[in-house]
């Protein structure tokens, strides 16, 4: 079993984001290419954002610190610490209203492997 302190990681990622020219920082907490589930901590300096993008599968966003706005077309959802936002299966963006940290959880869509063809 592995254990990580999300509180310590949150502080560290926020420190990086505040000083980064992009105003953001991210760290994969769990998962990766070899897993279906991937959890990524994202820190954003207040006023910065993640531009509109697609979601690679079912996803949620848990607000750990600060305030964010999830934008999908004309619809906006505000999130504060303790809120869990369900990310729509559509292009969306994330705006940091103030210095913020979120935990993005994504269950990637699995493409079925091609079945072998038989020759007779």
C-alpha positions in Angstrom: 0.0 0.0 0.0 1.2 3.5 -0.8 0.3 6.7 1.0 0.8 10.4 0.1 -0.1 13.5 1.9 -2.4 15.5 -0.4 -2.0 18.5 2.0 1.8 18.6 1.6 1.5 18.0 -2.1 -1.1 20.7 -2.4 1.2 23.3 -0.7 4.1 22.3 -2.9 2.2 22.5 -6.2 0.7 25.8 -5.2 4.1 27.2 -4.5 5.3 26.1 -7.9 2.2 27.5 -9.7 2.5 30.9 -8.0 6.0 31.4 -9.3 5.6 29.7 -12.7 5.2 31.9 -15.8 2.2 29.8 -16.8 0.5 30.2 -13.4 -0.1 26.5 -13.0 1.5 23.3 -11.9 0.4 19.6 -12.1 1.4 16.3 -10.6 0.0 12.9 -11.3 -0.9 11.5 -7.9 -2.0 8.1 -9.2 -2.2 6.3 -12.5 -0.8 7.1 -15.8 -0.9 5.5 -19.3 -1.0 2.0 -17.9 -4.1 2.6 -15.7 -7.7 3.3 -16.4 -7.9 5.7 -13.4 -5.6 8.8 -13.3 -5.7 11.4 -10.6 -3.8 14.6 -11.1 -3.4 17.5 -8.7 -3.5 20.8 -10.5 -2.6 24.1 -8.9 -3.5 27.4 -10.5 -2.5 30.9 -9.6 -5.5 33.2 -9.2 -6.5 34.6 -12.6 -4.9 31.8 -14.6 -6.8 29.1 -16.4 -6.7 25.8 -18.3 -7.8 26.6 -21.9 -10.8 24.8 -23.4 -10.0 21.1 -24.0 -11.6 17.7 -24.3 -11.9 15.1 -21.6 -10.3 11.7 -22.2 -13.1 9.9 -20.3 -15.4 10.2 -17.3 -13.9 12.9 -15.0 -14.5 14.7 -11.7 -12.9 17.7 -10.2 -12.6 18.0 -6.4 -11.7 21.5 -5.2 -9.1 21.3 -2.4 -8.2 24.9 -2.0 -9.4 28.3 -3.4 -12.2 28.9 -5.8 -12.5 27.8 -9.5 -15.0 28.1 -12.3 -15.6 25.2 -14.7 -16.8 26.5 -18.0 -18.6 24.5 -20.7 -20.0 26.6 -23.5 -22.3 29.2 -21.9 -22.7 27.2 -18.7 -20.5 28.0 -15.6 -20.1 26.0 -12.4 -18.4 27.6 -9.4 -16.4 25.4 -7.0 -15.1 26.0 -3.5 -13.2 23.7 -1.1 -15.1 20.5 -0.6 -17.1 20.7 -3.8 -17.0 17.9 -6.4 -17.7 19.0 -9.9 -18.7 16.4 -12.5 -16.9 17.3 -15.8 -19.2 17.2 -18.8 -18.3 15.0 -21.8 -17.8 18.1 -23.9 -15.1 20.8 -24.4 -14.5 22.7 -21.2 -12.1 25.1 -19.5 -11.1 25.8 -15.9 -10.6 29.3 -14.4 -8.9 30.1 -11.1 -10.9 32.8 -9.3 -8.1 32.8 -6.7 -5.0 30.7 -5.9 -6.5 27.2 -6.2 -5.8 23.5 -6.1 -8.0 20.8 -7.5 -7.8 17.0 -7.8 -8.8 15.8 -11.2 -9.9 12.2 -11.4 -10.3 10.7 -14.9 -11.4 7.2 -15.9 -10.0 6.9 -19.4 -12.2 5.4 -22.1 -10.8 2.0 -23.0 -10.8 1.2 -26.7 -11.5 -2.5 -27.3 -8.5 -4.3 -28.8 -9.0 -5.4 -32.3 -9.9 -9.1 -32.5 -7.5 -11.2 -34.5 -8.9 -12.3 -37.8 -8.6 -15.9 -38.8 -7.7 -17.0 -42.3 -9.0 -20.3 -43.6 
